[in-house]
Amino acid sequence: MNRKQIKWKVRYYWQYFPFTLNTVLCGLAGWSAYKVLYKPTAKGEDPSPFLPFIVLMGKMALWFIAGLIMLSVLSTFVTYFYYLWLKSKKGYKLQVEFTTDTKKGKKNKLFLNARLEGVVRPVLGFVKGRLFYDDNIFTDRFGLLSNKQKEKSLMRAAITGRSRMSLPDIKEYELKGGFVYFQDMLHLFTLASAQPIAGYFYQPPVLTNEEDAEVFPKKTETMDVRIEQLRRVEGEPLNYKDFESGDDVRRIVWKVYARSRELVVRVPEMYEPYASHLYFYASFHASVNARWMNEGYLKEMLNYYKNNVWTIYDTLSRKEWEMRYIPDLSFNIPEQLPENEKCARIISNSSWHKDMSLQQYFNPKSGTVLCISSLTDPQELSNVLDRCDAATVVYFVKLSKAFKHFAPLGWVARIIFRPPQDRLSKLRSRWTFSSIRLQVSRREKEIEEILKRSQVISAEL
């Protein structure tokens, strides 16, 4: 067992430790109050006439508060053992569901909806939950503060809770398990019960500043949408069909006939006034050193890139064209999901890779929109753009912007007023002197020059 596993075991079993800092503080406060109120009067001391009354009121308040606390603590133990009985006899366990709230439009917010059946809350106490995921990372504790009533009854069926989840990266996470905690009113005791929870959930990308552009589809699947300019279709050397009566014999491909003894004709070029689907491509291919892949810099760049890709997709999906997002990796996404949610999940699950290059991924004939990053290979980009026409729109996401901040004020604030609170804040403070920054900046300048020389429409984010 290595050091990491030992640390995890200690942290896991520490959840069962029932006492908290409040236990010590409350014990000291109670002992101090008892010593003051039950302190014997010194001999020869003339007490104030109001002192016995004040001491009596203090004693009444002390025992009232002590009784209330004891009632809450006792009910905590009773409800905890009652839940353990429900868990063993009826299999009641914590149920969780993750939802994305997009009603306010600007940001996708991930919420955790938790439910625990049959449980009774302690008197003036709390029931809370906690999950751990991926490499045994714990979430913050969340409360189960609401009641779920039975249908057509005033009886409570379950207790529920809804809380906002804030996770470090935009990606898919794997649930490994969880805990349910029973706490009294002052959190003197925390009684834990492990929960067998498994599954997957993902942190969705969020919208940033919109960058719009005039785009026109290149792919026709239906004849519902008419475009202003005629669009060239077919007519490529490999677009053949079987020879039929009435076909022009001058279009017979004799080389194919000599090889396979089948008569085929070349499909002629046509100009069509219809286009229905806008094909959207976003490359996650990273032409960088393999040792960079697990760097915190590339993780934050990936988050920044995903947010911008999602913003571009969301902006273009509000046009009259129907969008088709073509991922550069394979994903198992439920087909019944709405198109927007499916694309958000694909973008969230994407990661930097070296599997499919930009030339293998992007199809200039059907692709209208292409998103690239500062990690794109300049030579591959140049080769791809040579095959694109003026109707292609390329969005260039400059990843160095993920670490931009007001340098003087930012450093002063971090050094004097507040220490870094997250990974991005720490990386921003070191970005200026990072070796990765020099190479990324050089790559961005090369890509900018290539886009200027090409005939495509380009935009920078």
N, C-alpha and C positions, 0 to 999 in steps of 0.2 A: 504494500500500500504506500503510494507516494505522498508527498507533502500536501498536494492539492486535495487528494481524497480524504486525508486525515482532517484537513481544515473543514471540508464539507460535512464529514461525519459529526464533528464537534458542533458545527452550526446547526445541523439537522436535529440532533438530540437535545440541544440547548432550548429548542422550542418547547420541550416538555418541562423545563424548569419553571415552577409555579410562581416564584416570588419575583417581585420587581423592586425598583428603587423606591416606589411609593410605599412598599411594605415597611422599609426601614424608616422613612420619613414619618409615616403615620404612627409607627411604634414609638419613635422618639417624641413626637408631639403629644401622644396620649400619656406617656410616662411623665413628661414635664407637667402637663395639666394636672395629673393625679398628685404629683409631689406638691404643687402649689396649693391645690384645693384642700388636700388632706394634711397639710403641714400643721403640726401641733403648735398651739400658742405658747410662746416663751413665758416662763415664770416671771411674774412681776410686771408683765407688759400689759398696758391698759388699751385694749382694743377699741376701735371706733364703734359707736353704737350701730352703724350701718354695715359694719364688716360681716357679721354673721348672716345678714340677709343677702349680701352680695355673694358670699361663699356658697350659701344654699342655692341661689339661682345658678351659680357656676356649676355646682354639682349636678343640678337637674339638667342643665344643658349638656354637660359632659356625658351623662348616662343616656340622654335621649339620642345624642349623636352616635355614641357607642352602640346603642341598641339598633339604630338604623343601619349602621355599618355592618354589624353582626348579622342582621336580617339579610342584607344584600349578599354578604359572603356565604351565608348558609344556603341561600337560594341558588347561588352560583354553583355550589357543589351538587345540590340536588338536581338542577337542570342539566348539569354536565353528565352526571351518571345516568340520568334519564335518556339523554341523547345517545350515550354509549349503548344502552339497552336497545334503543330504536335502531341503531346502526347494526348491531349484531343480529337482532331478530327480524327486522324488516328491510335491512339493507339501505336505509336512508343515508344519502351522502350529498355533499355539496355539488350542485349543478351550476355550470357556468356557460354563458353564451356571449359572444363578442359581436357587437354591432357597430356600424359606422354611421355617424350622424352627419348628413350633408344638407340639412334644411336651411341653415344660415348662409350657405353658398360659398363662403370664402375658404373654409378649411374642412378637410375630412377629420372628424374627431372620433377616436376609437373609444368605445364604452364597454365596460364589463358589466353584464347582468348576471347576478348570482341568486341562487334560490336554494333554500334548505327546508325540507318538509318535516312536519311533525314536531319541530323544536319549540320549546317554551323559553322565553328570555328570563334571565334572572331579575329579581325585583330591583329596579333602578340600575340594572346592569346592562351589559352589552354582549352581543354575539358578533364576532368579526371573522373574516376569512383572509387567507393569504395563499398565493400560488408561487410555484417555482418552475422555471422553464429553461430550455437549452442547457447550458453548462451549470445547471443548478443555481440559477440566479433567482433571488427572491424578489417578489413585488412588494410594494407597500401594503400594509393591512388596510382592508376596506370593511366598512360597516354593513351589517344587514339590519337596516332600520325600518323597513316597511313591512306591512302585512299583506298577505295574499289570502283573500276570503274564499271559502268553498262556494261553489255555485248554488244559488238559491238558499244560502244559509249565512248566518252571522258568525259562524265558527271560523277560526283561522286554519287555513290549510298549510301555509308555509310562511316563512319570513324571507324577504327579498332585499336586495340592495343593488344600486346602480352607481358606478363610479367611473370617472375618466381615467383612462390608461395613458400614461406618458412613457414611451419606451425610447431607448437611445437610437435605434436604427429602423429604417423603413425596409422591412423584410418579413419573412414568415418565421414564426417562432413555434417551438414544440413544447407543449405542456408536459411536465414530468410528474406533477402531483401538487398537493396543497395541504393546508391546515385549516381547522376551524377552532376558534378560541372563545372561551366563555370567561367574561370578566365582570367583577363586581363594580359598584358605583365609583370607587376610588382607584380602581385598577390595582388593588392590593394583591390579588391572585389572578393569574392567567393560566387557565386549564386548557391544554391543547389536545386535539384529536386529528390524526393524520387522515388525509382524504385521497383515495385512489382516482386521480383525475388524469386523463390523457387526451391528446388531440392536438390540433394545430390552429393557430390564429395568425393574423398578419396586421402589421401597422401600415395603414394606407398612406400614399403620398399626399401632400397638401398643395394647394394652389399658391403660386407666386404671382408676380406682375405679369399681366398678359402681354403677349407679343403677337399681333395679328398680321396676316399677309394674305394677298389674293392667291387663291389656289383653285385649280380646276382638275377634276378627276381625269384619269387616263384609262380607267377600266370600266367596261360596260357589262353589266349582268342583267339589267332590265332596260326597257325603253320608256321609262316613266319621266326622266328628266332630260330636257332638251338644253343644249349649250349653244352659246352664241357663235363660237368658232368651230369649223369642221375639224374633226379629229381623225388623224390617219390611223388606220387599223390594218391588221394582217399584212400581207405582202412580203413576208420574210422568206428566205430561201427554203427553210425547213417547214413551212406551212403548206402541207400537201393534203389532197383528198383523193379518194378513188375516182377514176374516170367514169363519167356517166354520159348518157346520150344527151347531146346538145352542148357538151363542153368543147371549148376551142382546142383543136388538136395541136395547135402551135404551143400550147402550154404543157404538153406531155413532157414529163421528165424522163428522158431516155436512159440516163445513167441508172435510175432506179429500176427501170424495166430490164436493163441488161443484167442487173445483179439479182433481182428477185422475180423477174417475169411477171410483174404486176404493173398495170397501167395506172399511173397517178398523175395528177395535174397540179401545177403550182397555183395556189390561191392568189388572185390578183390584189393589188393594193386598192383600198377603198377609202373614201372619206365619209365619215358618219357624223351626223349632228347630235348624237346622244352620248351621254356618259352618266353612270349611276353611282359609282363607288370611288371614294377617295382612299387610296392605299397609303397607310401610315407606317413608316419604318423608324425604329430607334435602335441604334447600334450600341451594344454594351461591350464590344470588343476593346480590350485594353492592350495596346502595344507598349508594354513597360516591363521592367525587370520583374521576374517572378517573386523576388524577395519583398517587393513592395505590396503585394496583394493583401497581406494581412496587416499592413500599416494602418494606423489610425487616420492618417491623411486620406488614404484611398477610401476608407469607410465613410468619412464625412463628404468626400467628393461624390461618392455614390449616392448618398442621401440628397445632396444638392442636385445632382443630375436627374434623379427620379422625380423630384418635385417639379423641375422644369419640363421634363417630358410629359408628365401628367397635365401640367398647365397648358402646354401646346395642344395636346390631344383634346382637353376639355374645351379650349377655345374654338378649335376647328370643328368639333362635333356639334356645335351650335349653329353651324351653317346648314344650307339646304342639302348638302351631300351626305350620303350614308358612309360612315367611317368603317374601314377595315384595318385593324391593327395587326401587323405581322411581327411576331416576336422572333428573336434570333436564338432562342433556346426553347426546348420543349417543356411544357408544364401540364400537370393534371388539374385542370380547372373544370368545375361542374358546368355542363352545357346549359343548364336551366337558368343560370345567373343572367341578370340584365347585362347588356353589352358594356355599359359604362363600368359597372362593378367588376365584370370579368377583366376588363383592360386594367383597371386599378390594381387588381390582384396580380395580374401578369407583371406589371411594372414593379410592384412591391416585391415580388419573388425574384426578379432579375438581379444579376450580379455581374461584376467584371469577370470576363473570361477570355480565353485564347482559342476557343473551339472553332467558331465560325467567323471568318474574316469579313471585312466590309464588302469585298468584291463577291464573295460567295453569298452574302446575305441580301444585298440590295438589288432589286430588279428595275433598271431604268425605264423599261417599257410600261410597267403598270404602277410603279411607285411615284407618287406625287410629292410626298413630304418625307424628308430624311432628317433625323436628328443625329448629330455627332457630338463628341466630347473632345476635350483637350488630350485625351489618351488615344485618339484615333491615329492610325499610321498615315502620315502625309502622302507617301507614295501611293498607297492603296486608294486614298481619297482622290488623288489626281487621276488615277486610272478610271475610277468610277465616274467622275465628273466629265471625263472626255466622252463618255457614252450617254450623257444626259442632255436633254434639250432645255430650251428656255422656260418651259413650263414647270420644271422641277424646282421645288422650294427646299432649301437646306437651312436648318436651324443649328447654329453652332453654340453649344453651351460651354462657356469658359469656366472651367472648374476652379481656377484661381480665385474667382469671386466669392467662393464659399468661405474664404478666410479673410475677406476684406473687412476692415474696421477703421475707425478714426484712431490712428496709431498713438499720438501723444496722449489724448484723453483716455483711450482704452488702457494703455499701460499704467497711467497714474491710478485709474480706478481699480485695476487689478492688484497693483502693488500696495496701495494705501488703504482703499476703502473696502474692497471685497475680493476675496481670493477666488480663483476659478471654480465654478460650480459644476462644470461638465467637461466632457472630452473636447468639444469644439472650442470652448474658451481657452483651454490649455494649449491646443494646437495653434490657435490664432496668435498666441503670444510667442510661439516659436517659429511661425511660418516664415517670417522675414529672413531668418538665418538657416532655413532648411535647404538641403541639397536638392530635394524634390522640386522646390519652387523654381530653381534655375532651369531645370529641364522642362518643367511644365510651361514656363513662360516662353522658352525657345520654341517649343512645339506649337504653342498658340500663335506665335508670329508666323510660323511656316504655314499653318492652316489658313490664316487670314490672307496671306499672299496668294495661296491656291484659289481661294474663293473669289478674290478680286479678279483673277485672270480668267475664271470660268464664265460661262454664259448663264448659269443658274441664278435664281433669285436667292439671296442669302440674308440671314438675320442673326444677330448675336444676342445672347442672353447671359 
